[in-house]
Amino acid sequence: MGGVQVNGYDKIRLDTCVIDGVDYPIAEFMIEHMAQDIVSAEGTEIDPKWSCVDQAGHFHAYDDKKQTPTLKSKVVRTWYCGDCEEEHEDSALFCVLCDEKVEPGRRTNWGKTTRISLGTRYELTVWSENLPSMAVNEQFSAHVAVAGMEWFGIVRVMNSDFTSDGSKTTYSGNFWKRM
């Protein structure tokens, strides 16, 4: 199993940015979506194209929920495991009408790529002529809005730069989308 890191992000110029009750008109909100692509080296998955007709003429296939509604599971063997010192059961699928054993189709998923979410990182950058002096890692409440969507969160100061034309502060933290 191998993987490659995949990151995508959106930078959004905000309509509203409020930090600890103070409105800042010039701000940018970055949402970074972090994910990893996992490439399967072995294993199987259901075959959505599989179907069969048993000896009695009953049709079987996977439904749109990846279930086999015309089959029922039955225990075919009970055995004792010396490693965990517990009893285990092996089961198989049988037609609900004639009780014939049916093995639903599976296919290899070797080489299939699946994207796994690793979370989201939020970064808020504010520009203002009168930003207060802030220490790195100092925490603040933030509320931002753009295009009718709102996020709120607890942020920490990552970096503050003071220049002749004002100051720029970058915050990072957890944001939640408002209902």
C-alpha positions in Angstrom: 0.0 0.0 0.0 1.5 3.3 -1.1 0.3 6.8 -0.8 0.8 10.4 -2.0 0.0 13.5 -0.1 -2.6 15.7 -1.8 -3.4 19.2 -0.7 -5.8 21.6 -2.2 -6.8 25.0 -0.9 -9.1 27.9 -1.4 -8.1 31.5 -0.6 -11.1 33.7 -0.1 -11.3 37.5 0.3 -13.7 38.0 3.2 -16.8 40.2 3.4 -16.6 40.2 7.2 -13.8 39.4 9.7 -14.4 40.0 13.4 -11.7 39.1 15.9 -12.6 39.5 19.6 -15.4 41.9 18.7 -13.3 44.1 16.4 -14.2 44.3 12.7 -11.3 44.2 10.2 -12.3 45.1 6.6 -9.3 43.6 4.8 -8.8 39.9 5.5 -8.2 36.7 3.7 -9.3 33.2 4.7 -7.5 30.1 3.5 -9.0 26.7 3.8 -6.5 23.9 3.1 -8.0 20.4 2.5 -5.4 17.8 3.3 -5.8 14.3 2.0 -3.7 11.2 1.1 -4.2 8.9 -1.9 -3.9 5.3 -0.9 -3.2 2.8 -3.6 -4.4 -0.7 -2.8 -1.8 -3.5 -3.2 -4.2 -6.3 -2.5 -7.8 -7.1 -1.5 -11.2 -7.4 -3.0 -14.4 -5.4 -3.1 -17.9 -6.2 -4.3 -18.4 -6.5 -8.1 -21.3 -4.2 -8.9 -21.8 -6.0 -12.2 -22.2 -9.4 -10.6 -25.5 -11.3 -10.8 -26.4 -15.0 -10.9 -29.4 -17.3 -11.3 -29.4 -20.2 -8.9 -30.6 -23.8 -9.8 -34.2 -22.9 -8.9 -34.2 -19.9 -11.3 -34.0 -17.2 -8.6 -32.1 -14.1 -9.6 -29.5 -12.6 -7.2 -27.4 -9.3 -7.5 -26.2 -6.4 -5.4 -28.7 -3.6 -4.9 -27.9 0.1 -4.9 -26.9 -0.1 -1.2 -24.3 -2.8 -2.0 -26.5 -5.4 -0.2 -27.8 -8.8 -1.4 -31.4 -8.7 -0.3 -32.3 -12.0 -1.9 -29.7 -13.8 0.2 -29.6 -14.6 3.9 -26.5 -15.3 6.1 -26.3 -18.6 8.0 -23.6 -20.0 10.3 -21.9 -23.0 8.6 -19.2 -23.7 11.1 -18.3 -22.9 14.7 -14.7 -23.2 15.9 -12.5 -22.5 18.9 -9.5 -20.1 18.5 -6.6 -21.0 20.7 -5.0 -17.5 20.3 -7.9 -15.5 21.8 -9.5 -18.4 23.6 -12.9 -17.6 22.1 -15.4 -19.4 19.8 -15.8 -18.0 16.3 -18.4 -18.6 13.5 -18.0 -18.8 9.8 -21.0 -18.0 7.7 -22.2 -18.2 4.1 -25.0 -16.7 2.1 -28.0 -18.7 1.0 -31.1 -17.9 -1.2 -34.0 -16.8 1.0 -36.4 -18.9 -1.2 -34.7 -22.2 -1.9 -31.8 -22.2 0.6 -29.1 -22.8 -2.1 -25.6 -21.5 -1.2 -24.7 -18.5 -3.3 -21.3 -16.8 -3.4 -21.7 -13.1 -4.4 -19.2 -11.8 -6.9 -16.1 -9.9 -5.9 -13.3 -8.3 -7.8 -9.8 -7.4 -7.0 -9.2 -3.8 -6.1 -5.4 -4.0 -6.7 -4.1 -0.7 -7.8 -7.4 1.2 -6.9 -6.8 4.7 -5.5 -8.8 5.8 -2.6 -8.6 9.4 -1.2 -8.5 9.5 2.6 -9.2 12.9 4.2 -6.5 14.0 6.7 -8.5 17.0 7.9 -8.7 20.7 7.1 -6.4 23.5 8.1 -7.7 27.1 8.3 -5.5 30.2 8.1 -6.8 33.8 8.5 -4.7 36.8 7.5 -5.7 40.3 8.5 -4.3 43.6 7.3 -4.9 46.8 9.3 -3.3 50.1 10.2 -4.3 49.7 13.8 -3.9 46.0 14.7 -3.0 45.7 18.4 0.3 44.2 19.3 -0.2 40.4 19.6 2.1 37.7 20.9 2.7 34.5 19.0 0.3 31.8 20.2 -2.0 34.3 21.8 -5.6 33.0 21.3 -8.6 35.0 20.0 -12.2 34.4 19.0 -12.8 34.8 15.2 -15.9 35.1 13.1 -15.7 35.4 9.3 -18.2 35.5 6.5 -18.2 35.4 2.7 -20.9 34.9 0.1 -23.6 34.1 2.8 -21.4 31.5 4.5 -20.1 32.0 8.0 -17.3 30.3 10.0 -16.4 30.9 13.7 -13.4 29.6 15.7 -10.7 29.9 18.2 -7.4 31.1 16.5 -3.8 31.6 17.6 -1.4 34.2 16.3 1.1 32.5 14.0 3.0 35.6 12.8 2.7 39.4 13.1 4.5 41.8 10.7 4.6 45.5 11.3 5.3 47.7 8.3 5.2 51.4 7.5 1.8 51.1 5.8 0.2 49.0 8.6 0.4 45.5 10.0 -0.4 42.0 8.9 -1.2 39.2 11.3 -1.7 35.6 10.4 -3.8 33.3 12.6 -4.3 29.6 12.5 -6.9 27.5 14.4 -10.1 25.5 14.3 -13.1 26.9 12.5 -16.6 25.6 12.3 -19.1 26.4 9.6 -22.2 28.0 11.0 -25.6 26.4 10.4 
